[in-house]
Amino acid sequence: MRKNKQSPVAFAKKPAVVATQVALAVMAQFAYAQQQVAERVERVEITGTRLPQLSTEGASPVTVMDAQEIRMDGQAKTEDLLNSLPQVYAAQGSYASNGSTGTATVNLRNLGETRNLVLLNGRRMPAGSPRKGNASVAADLNQIPAPLIQRVELLTGGASAVYGSDAITGVVNFIMNDRFEGLQLDVYHSFFNHSQQNPNGIADIVAARARTNPSNFAVPGDVGSDGAVNSFSMLMGKNFADNKGNATAYLQYRKEDAVLQASRDFSACSLRPGATFTCGGSGTSATGQFISGLGAADPGNVFTIADAAGNVRPFVTADQFNFGPANYYRRPSEQYAAAAFAHLDLTPRVRAYTEIGFHDNRSLAQIAPSGSFFTQQSIAFENPLLTASSRAAIAAGLDPSSPPFAAAGDRADVLIARRNIEGGGRVDDIRHTSYRGLAGAKGEIAPGFTYDAFAQTSRVLYQNVYRNDFSITRIGRALDVISVGGVPTCRSAATVAQGGTGTDPNCVP
């Protein structure tokens, strides 16, 4: 009986002891496994930052956009990809026309595109353009092939401590796919569709303005399709040398159609804010604005041309020129691009690599037609192109103390504001061609000590033709006209014997 009473106790204690021993053994094995795993973990380093594990230890975390997110966004251009991020503000890009440099740049925190650093595989990109101006120095995102991006790392704070003063607002690092195998063809097509149903009643405002100036103000109809983007790219790559190396090549062609402000109801006129929106315009008008009597006590005489016969009438608000519709919402462009990346592990401690890139981008930036923007011109009374009505209007604005404007030899200063509607918009034809080459080697010297040595060269070629602008000097010559044998002739084109100066034989009245 005693055995029977003791046995259950004895048997009850043994499993508890065994369980405790097993638990201790499991914990020991787990700790040992953790130690071994910790020993096997390689160092984590964000490419292009030089600071290990910055995303977890730094005060400013790194935003990472991987290849899957990039493909889901369906963007054909790198600038559109970045503009979807909240840290990025619109800078130079295809949606800038007036003052465009023809490049695409990134602007972090809206502090300027020259205050951040753009890297490709952790190495600096070349300047975007040789064009003068600070905005041109920033890297051109058109040089970066979007389909080849593996991920984008964005650091928006604390970067200047590592990279210097040109990274005050942050660093954007584009990591390319250097392990691609196979052949990938991408075809991209997109367009805009717009129904003119602006909820703020802008179309009604434009329509009301059109009743006073129908030739210059018009409400556009619905847009079924415009601003098409067509892109084709080919990506091919292969591993070699028993997977110790890889070579990846990329080719792309992209064409974008223009989008005019005239095609949208909310931009069909140049809106002015206030208690309510109104359609504004420029005093440099299609029929011209002329102001005589400069320096007079009163404002002088402000008039415009009333009809084809050259009669004049007072200039009124309805005569203002609607300069908005001719501007581009998005510039048309055409681009060819190519890139290649290759690397080879020569030894476990030496990886040789090379990168080459090419891009050729041409874009047209258009704004409203040019003209004579209130330039002061000296008008001769004997100018055969003046009508009696215009001579009288010039004389009517003069101060009584001014020299008369009543006979041959008399001259009067007139402010002339006249729009070049015949010549069309001012077009900035911009072309950039860039070449980039890089070769280097990197690896590990000893545990905890690495090296990365490379040489990089780049060149950016810039071509620019600005069309349909005016020369103030030539405007003055074209307005100084005399009659030679009954033919209106520029005084500068006529010979001295004809009463001219002969200084500009190419001048046309």
C-alpha positions as CSV (number, residue, x, y, z in Angstrom):
1,M,0.0,0.0,0.0
2,R,2.8,2.4,0.8
3,K,4.3,1.6,-2.6
4,N,1.0,2.3,-4.2
5,K,0.7,5.6,-2.4
6,Q,4.3,6.6,-3.1
7,S,4.5,5.4,-6.7
8,P,2.0,7.9,-8.1
9,V,3.9,10.7,-6.4
10,A,7.2,9.4,-7.7
11,F,5.9,9.1,-11.2
12,A,4.2,12.5,-11.1
13,K,7.5,14.2,-10.2
14,K,9.6,12.6,-13.0
15,P,7.6,14.0,-15.9
16,A,7.9,17.5,-14.4
17,V,11.6,17.2,-14.1
18,V,11.9,15.8,-17.6
19,A,9.7,18.6,-19.0
20,T,11.9,21.2,-17.3
21,Q,15.0,19.7,-18.6
22,V,13.5,19.5,-22.1
23,A,12.4,23.1,-21.9
24,L,15.9,24.2,-20.8
25,A,17.4,22.2,-23.6
26,V,15.1,23.8,-26.2
27,M,15.9,27.3,-24.9
28,A,19.5,26.6,-25.1
29,Q,19.2,25.2,-28.6
30,F,17.1,28.3,-29.6
31,A,19.7,30.7,-28.1
32,Y,22.5,28.8,-29.9
33,A,20.6,28.9,-33.1
34,Q,19.9,32.6,-32.7
35,Q,23.6,33.2,-32.1
36,Q,24.5,31.2,-35.2
37,V,21.9,33.0,-37.3
38,A,23.2,36.3,-36.0
39,E,26.7,35.3,-37.0
40,R,25.6,34.4,-40.5
41,V,23.7,37.7,-41.2
42,E,25.6,39.9,-43.7
43,R,25.9,43.6,-43.2
44,V,22.9,45.6,-44.5
45,E,23.8,48.8,-46.3
46,I,21.5,51.1,-48.3
47,T,23.1,51.6,-51.6
48,G,24.3,55.2,-52.1
49,T,24.1,56.2,-48.4
50,R,27.3,55.0,-46.8
51,L,25.4,54.6,-43.5
52,P,24.5,51.1,-42.5
53,Q,20.8,50.4,-41.7
54,L,19.9,54.0,-42.1
55,S,16.2,53.1,-42.6
56,T,16.0,51.7,-39.1
57,E,18.6,53.7,-37.2
58,G,18.4,57.1,-38.8
59,A,16.2,59.9,-37.8
60,S,15.0,60.3,-41.4
61,P,13.8,57.0,-42.8
62,V,14.4,56.0,-46.4
63,T,11.3,55.7,-48.6
64,V,11.8,52.7,-51.0
65,M,9.7,52.1,-54.1
66,D,10.3,48.7,-55.6
67,A,9.9,47.3,-59.1
68,Q,6.5,45.9,-58.4
69,E,5.1,49.2,-57.2
70,I,6.7,50.9,-60.3
71,R,5.0,48.5,-62.7
72,M,1.7,48.9,-60.9
73,D,1.8,52.6,-61.3
74,G,2.2,52.1,-65.1
75,Q,4.3,55.1,-65.6
76,A,6.4,55.5,-68.8
77,K,8.6,58.3,-67.5
78,T,10.7,58.6,-64.4
79,E,9.5,62.1,-63.7
80,D,5.9,60.9,-63.5
81,L,7.0,58.1,-61.1
82,L,8.5,60.5,-58.7
83,N,5.7,63.1,-58.9
84,S,3.4,60.5,-57.4
85,L,5.4,60.6,-54.1
86,P,4.3,63.1,-51.4
87,Q,7.9,64.4,-50.8
88,V,8.2,65.5,-54.4
89,Y,7.0,68.8,-55.8
90,A,6.5,69.6,-59.5
91,A,9.7,71.0,-61.0
92,Q,11.0,71.2,-64.5
93,G,9.2,68.6,-66.6
94,S,7.0,68.0,-69.6
95,Y,4.2,70.0,-68.0
96,A,6.3,73.2,-67.9
97,S,6.3,75.4,-71.1
98,N,7.0,79.0,-70.2
99,G,10.6,79.1,-69.0
100,S,11.2,75.4,-69.7
101,T,14.7,74.1,-69.8
102,G,13.7,71.0,-71.8
103,T,14.7,68.7,-68.9
104,A,12.9,66.8,-66.1
105,T,14.1,67.4,-62.6
106,V,13.1,66.4,-59.0
107,N,12.3,69.0,-56.3
108,L,12.2,67.7,-52.7
109,R,10.2,69.6,-50.1
110,N,9.7,72.4,-52.7
111,L,13.1,73.9,-51.8
112,G,14.5,73.8,-55.3
113,E,15.8,71.1,-57.6
114,T,19.4,72.1,-57.1
115,R,19.3,71.4,-53.4
116,N,19.0,67.6,-53.7
117,L,21.3,64.9,-55.1
118,V,20.2,62.4,-57.8
119,L,22.2,59.1,-57.9
120,L,22.2,56.2,-60.3
121,N,23.3,53.1,-58.6
122,G,24.8,55.3,-55.8
123,R,26.8,57.5,-58.2
124,R,26.1,61.0,-59.2
125,M,24.2,61.8,-62.3
126,P,25.7,64.4,-64.7
127,A,24.3,67.9,-65.0
128,G,21.0,68.1,-66.8
129,S,21.8,70.8,-69.3
130,P,24.6,73.3,-70.3
131,R,21.8,75.9,-70.5
132,K,22.3,78.9,-68.3
133,G,20.4,79.1,-65.0
134,N,20.4,77.1,-61.8
135,A,17.6,74.9,-62.8
136,S,19.7,73.5,-65.6
137,V,22.4,72.1,-63.3
138,A,20.0,69.6,-61.7
139,A,20.1,66.0,-63.1
140,D,17.8,65.3,-66.0
141,L,15.5,62.4,-65.2
142,N,15.0,61.7,-68.9
143,Q,18.4,60.0,-68.8
144,I,17.1,57.3,-66.4
145,P,15.4,54.3,-68.1
146,A,12.2,53.7,-66.1
147,P,11.6,50.0,-67.2
148,L,15.1,49.1,-65.9
149,I,14.6,50.6,-62.4
150,Q,14.7,47.9,-59.7
151,R,13.9,50.3,-56.9
152,V,14.0,53.9,-55.9
153,E,15.4,55.0,-52.5
154,L,14.4,58.5,-51.3
155,L,16.0,60.1,-48.3
156,T,14.6,63.6,-47.5
157,G,16.5,64.6,-44.4
158,G,19.9,64.5,-42.8
159,A,21.6,63.7,-46.1
160,S,23.9,66.8,-46.2
161,A,25.9,65.4,-43.3
162,V,27.0,62.5,-45.6
163,Y,26.9,64.0,-49.1
164,G,27.5,67.7,-48.6
165,S,25.6,70.9,-49.2
166,D,24.2,69.8,-52.5
167,A,22.0,67.3,-50.7
168,I,20.4,69.7,-48.2
169,T,16.9,68.5,-49.0
170,G,17.7,64.9,-49.6
171,V,18.9,62.2,-52.0
172,V,17.2,60.2,-54.7
173,N,18.9,57.0,-55.6
174,F,17.8,54.9,-58.6
175,I,18.9,51.3,-58.4
176,M,19.0,49.5,-61.8
177,N,18.3,45.9,-62.4
178,D,21.7,44.3,-63.1
179,R,20.5,40.6,-62.8
180,F,18.0,40.6,-65.6
181,E,17.7,37.4,-67.7
182,G,15.7,37.0,-70.8
183,L,13.9,39.3,-73.2
184,Q,11.2,41.8,-72.1
185,L,9.2,44.0,-74.5
186,D,7.1,46.8,-73.2
187,V,4.5,48.7,-75.3
188,Y,2.9,51.8,-73.6
189,H,0.0,53.9,-74.8
190,S,-1.9,56.5,-72.9
191,F,-4.1,59.6,-73.6
192,F,-6.3,62.2,-72.0
193,N,-10.1,62.3,-72.2
194,H,-11.9,65.5,-71.0
195,S,-15.5,66.5,-70.7
196,Q,-15.9,70.3,-70.5
197,Q,-18.0,70.3,-67.3
198,N,-16.0,72.4,-64.9
199,P,-18.1,72.8,-61.7
200,N,-17.0,76.4,-61.2
201,G,-18.8,77.6,-64.3
202,I,-15.6,78.7,-66.0
203,A,-17.0,77.8,-69.4
204,D,-19.9,80.4,-68.8
205,I,-17.3,83.0,-68.0
206,V,-15.4,82.3,-71.2
207,A,-18.6,82.3,-73.2
208,A,-19.6,85.7,-71.8
209,R,-16.2,87.1,-72.7
210,A,-16.5,85.6,-76.2
211,R,-19.6,87.8,-76.8
212,T,-17.4,90.9,-76.7
213,N,-14.4,89.4,-78.5
214,P,-15.4,86.2,-80.4
215,S,-12.2,86.0,-82.5
216,N,-10.0,85.7,-79.4
217,F,-12.2,83.9,-76.8
218,A,-13.8,80.5,-77.5
219,V,-15.2,77.7,-75.3
220,P,-13.7,74.4,-76.4
221,G,-15.8,71.3,-77.0
222,D,-15.4,67.9,-75.3
223,V,-12.0,66.2,-75.9
224,G,-12.3,62.5,-76.9
225,S,-8.6,61.9,-77.0
226,D,-5.5,64.1,-76.9
227,G,-2.0,64.2,-75.5
228,A,-1.2,60.6,-76.5
229,V,2.0,59.0,-75.2
230,N,3.4,56.1,-77.2
231,S,6.5,54.2,-75.9
232,F,8.3,51.1,-76.9
233,S,11.2,49.5,-75.0
234,M,13.2,46.4,-75.1
235,L,15.1,44.9,-72.2
236,M,17.4,41.9,-72.6
237,G,20.0,40.3,-70.3
238,K,21.9,37.1,-69.5
239,N,24.0,35.7,-66.8
240,F,27.4,34.2,-67.8
241,A,30.6,32.7,-66.3
242,D,28.6,30.3,-64.1
243,N,26.4,33.1,-62.9
244,K,29.4,35.2,-61.8
245,G,28.5,37.9,-64.3
246,N,25.6,39.5,-66.0
247,A,25.1,41.8,-69.0
248,T,21.8,43.8,-69.4
249,A,21.0,46.1,-72.3
250,Y,18.1,48.5,-72.8
251,L,16.6,50.3,-75.8
252,Q,13.6,52.8,-75.8
253,Y,11.7,55.1,-78.1
254,R,9.0,57.5,-76.7
255,K,6.9,60.1,-78.3
256,E,4.5,62.5,-76.6
257,D,1.8,64.7,-78.2
258,A,1.1,68.2,-77.1
259,V,-1.8,69.4,-74.9
260,L,-2.9,73.0,-75.4
261,Q,-4.6,75.1,-72.8
262,A,-7.1,76.0,-75.5
263,S,-8.5,72.4,-75.3
264,R,-9.7,72.8,-71.7
265,D,-12.6,75.0,-70.5
266,F,-10.8,76.0,-67.3
267,S,-7.8,77.4,-69.2
268,A,-9.6,78.7,-72.4
269,C,-9.0,82.2,-71.0
270,S,-6.4,83.8,-68.7
271,L,-8.4,83.8,-65.4
272,R,-8.0,86.6,-62.9
273,P,-9.0,85.9,-59.3
274,G,-11.2,88.1,-57.2
275,A,-14.7,88.0,-55.7
276,T,-15.5,86.0,-58.9
277,F,-13.3,84.7,-61.7
278,T,-13.0,87.0,-64.8
279,C,-11.3,86.5,-68.1
280,G,-8.3,88.8,-68.3
281,G,-5.9,89.4,-71.1
282,S,-2.9,91.3,-72.4
283,G,-2.8,94.9,-73.5
284,T,-0.5,93.8,-76.3
285,S,-3.5,93.0,-78.6
286,A,-4.2,91.7,-82.0
287,T,-5.4,95.0,-83.3
288,G,-2.7,96.9,-81.4
289,Q,-2.7,99.4,-78.6
290,F,-1.1,102.8,-79.3
291,I,-0.5,105.5,-76.7
292,S,0.6,109.0,-77.8
293,G,1.4,112.0,-75.6
294,L,4.2,110.5,-73.6
295,G,5.1,112.8,-70.7
296,A,1.9,114.8,-71.0
297,A,0.0,115.9,-67.9
298,D,-2.9,113.8,-69.0
299,P,-2.7,110.1,-70.0
300,G,-2.6,111.1,-73.7
301,N,-4.6,109.2,-76.3
302,V,-5.0,105.4,-76.2
303,F,-6.4,104.0,-79.4
304,T,-6.5,100.9,-81.6
305,I,-7.1,100.1,-85.2
306,A,-10.9,99.9,-86.0
307,D,-11.0,98.4,-89.5
308,A,-9.0,97.4,-92.6
309,A,-9.1,101.0,-93.8
310,G,-6.9,102.1,-90.9
311,N,-9.4,104.1,-89.0
312,V,-9.0,104.2,-85.3
313,R,-11.1,104.1,-82.1
314,P,-10.4,104.2,-78.4
315,F,-8.9,101.0,-76.9
316,V,-11.2,99.2,-74.5
317,T,-11.0,96.2,-72.2
318,A,-12.7,93.9,-74.7
319,D,-9.7,94.5,-77.1
320,Q,-7.3,92.6,-74.7
321,F,-5.5,89.6,-76.1
322,N,-6.3,86.2,-74.7
323,F,-2.7,84.8,-74.3
324,G,-3.6,81.6,-72.4
325,P,-4.9,79.2,-75.0
326,A,-1.7,79.1,-77.1
327,N,0.4,77.8,-74.2
328,Y,1.2,74.1,-73.8
329,Y,-0.2,72.2,-70.8
330,R,2.3,69.5,-71.8
331,R,5.1,69.9,-74.3
332,P,5.4,67.6,-77.3
333,S,8.6,65.6,-77.2
334,E,10.5,62.7,-78.9
335,Q,13.2,60.6,-77.2
336,Y,15.6,57.8,-78.1
337,A,17.5,56.1,-75.2
338,A,19.9,53.2,-74.7
339,A,21.7,51.8,-71.7
340,A,23.9,48.8,-70.8
341,F,25.0,47.4,-67.4
342,A,27.5,44.6,-66.9
343,H,29.5,43.1,-64.0
344,L,31.7,40.1,-63.4
345,D,33.0,38.6,-60.1
346,L,36.7,38.2,-60.9
347,T,37.4,36.7,-57.5
348,P,35.3,36.4,-54.3
349,R,36.7,39.8,-53.3
350,V,36.7,41.7,-56.7
351,R,33.7,42.6,-58.8
352,A,34.4,44.5,-62.0
353,Y,31.5,46.5,-63.4
354,T,30.6,49.0,-66.1
355,E,27.7,51.2,-67.1
356,I,27.0,53.2,-70.3
357,G,24.0,55.4,-71.1
358,F,22.7,57.5,-74.0
359,H,19.6,59.6,-74.5
360,D,18.5,62.1,-77.1
361,N,15.5,64.2,-76.2
362,R,13.9,66.9,-78.3
363,S,11.0,69.0,-77.1
364,L,9.0,72.1,-78.2
365,A,7.9,74.7,-75.6
366,Q,5.3,77.1,-76.9
367,I,3.8,80.2,-75.4
368,A,1.6,83.0,-76.8
369,P,2.7,85.0,-79.9
370,S,5.3,87.7,-79.4
371,G,5.0,91.3,-80.4
372,S,5.9,94.8,-79.7
373,F,5.4,95.0,-75.9
374,F,4.8,98.7,-75.3
375,T,8.1,99.7,-77.0
376,Q,8.6,103.4,-77.5
377,Q,9.0,104.3,-81.2
378,S,9.6,107.5,-83.0
379,I,6.9,107.9,-85.7
380,A,7.4,110.2,-88.7
381,F,4.5,112.3,-90.0
382,E,5.3,111.5,-93.6
383,N,5.1,107.7,-93.1
384,P,3.0,106.7,-96.1
385,L,1.4,103.8,-94.1
386,L,-0.3,106.2,-91.7
387,T,-3.9,107.1,-92.4
388,A,-5.4,110.5,-91.7
389,S,-7.3,108.9,-88.8
390,S,-4.1,107.6,-87.2
391,R,-2.2,110.9,-87.7
392,A,-5.0,112.7,-86.0
393,A,-5.1,110.2,-83.1
394,I,-1.3,110.6,-82.5
395,A,-1.6,114.4,-82.6
396,A,-4.6,114.4,-80.3
397,G,-2.6,112.9,-77.4
398,L,0.3,115.4,-77.5
399,D,0.7,118.0,-74.8
400,P,0.3,121.6,-76.2
401,S,3.9,122.3,-75.2
402,S,5.2,119.4,-77.3
403,P,6.5,119.8,-80.8
404,P,3.7,119.6,-83.4
405,F,2.8,116.6,-85.4
406,A,1.3,118.3,-88.5
407,A,3.7,118.3,-91.4
408,A,6.6,116.4,-93.0
409,G,9.6,116.3,-90.8
410,D,7.6,116.2,-87.6
411,R,8.0,113.2,-85.3
412,A,6.2,111.9,-82.2
413,D,7.0,109.2,-79.7
414,V,4.3,106.5,-79.4
415,L,4.1,103.5,-77.2
416,I,3.2,100.5,-79.4
417,A,1.7,97.2,-78.1
418,R,0.8,94.9,-81.0
419,R,0.6,91.1,-81.0
420,N,2.2,88.9,-83.7
421,I,-0.9,86.8,-84.4
422,E,0.2,86.2,-88.0
423,G,3.4,84.6,-86.9
424,G,2.0,82.2,-84.4
425,G,3.3,81.3,-80.9
426,R,6.8,81.7,-79.6
427,V,8.4,78.2,-79.9
428,D,11.5,77.1,-78.0
429,D,13.0,74.1,-79.9
430,I,15.1,72.4,-77.3
431,R,17.3,69.3,-77.7
432,H,19.6,67.5,-75.3
433,T,21.9,64.6,-76.1
434,S,23.8,62.9,-73.3
435,Y,26.5,60.3,-73.1
436,R,27.6,58.6,-69.8
437,G,30.3,56.0,-69.2
438,L,31.5,54.4,-66.1
439,A,33.9,51.6,-65.1
440,G,35.0,50.4,-61.7
441,A,35.7,47.6,-59.2
442,K,34.4,46.9,-55.7
443,G,34.7,44.2,-53.1
444,E,35.7,43.4,-49.6
445,I,39.3,43.8,-48.4
446,A,38.7,42.2,-45.0
447,P,35.6,41.6,-42.8
448,G,34.1,45.1,-42.2
449,F,36.4,46.8,-44.8
450,T,35.1,47.4,-48.3
451,Y,36.2,49.4,-51.3
452,D,34.5,50.8,-54.4
453,A,36.8,52.5,-57.0
454,F,35.4,53.8,-60.3
455,A,35.9,56.4,-63.0
456,Q,33.0,58.2,-64.6
457,T,32.7,60.5,-67.6
458,S,29.7,62.2,-69.2
459,R,28.9,64.8,-71.8
460,V,25.6,66.7,-72.5
461,L,25.1,68.4,-75.8
462,Y,22.6,71.2,-76.0
463,Q,20.9,72.7,-79.0
464,N,18.3,75.5,-78.9
465,V,16.4,77.5,-81.6
466,Y,13.9,80.1,-80.4
467,R,11.4,81.0,-83.2
468,N,8.9,83.9,-83.8
469,D,10.3,86.4,-81.4
470,F,10.9,90.0,-82.3
471,S,13.9,92.4,-82.3
472,I,13.1,95.8,-80.8
473,T,15.7,97.4,-83.1
474,R,14.2,95.9,-86.2
475,I,10.7,96.9,-85.2
476,G,11.8,100.5,-85.0
477,R,13.4,100.3,-88.4
478,A,10.2,98.7,-89.9
479,L,8.1,101.5,-88.5
480,D,10.3,104.3,-89.9
481,V,9.0,104.3,-93.5
482,I,9.3,106.8,-96.3
483,S,8.0,106.8,-99.9
484,V,10.5,106.0,-102.6
485,G,9.0,106.5,-106.1
486,G,5.5,105.9,-104.5
487,V,6.6,102.6,-102.9
488,P,6.7,102.4,-99.0
489,T,10.3,101.7,-98.1
490,C,12.2,101.4,-94.8
491,R,14.3,104.5,-94.3
492,S,17.2,102.1,-93.3
493,A,16.8,100.2,-96.6
494,A,16.7,103.2,-98.9
495,T,19.9,104.7,-100.1
496,V,21.2,108.1,-99.1
497,A,20.2,109.4,-102.5
498,Q,16.7,108.2,-101.9
499,G,16.5,110.0,-98.6
500,G,17.4,106.9,-96.5
501,T,20.4,105.7,-94.5
502,G,21.1,102.4,-96.3
503,T,22.1,100.8,-93.0
504,D,19.7,97.8,-93.3
505,P,18.9,96.8,-96.9
506,N,16.9,93.8,-95.7
507,C,14.3,95.9,-93.8
508,V,10.7,95.5,-94.8
509,P,8.0,98.1,-93.8
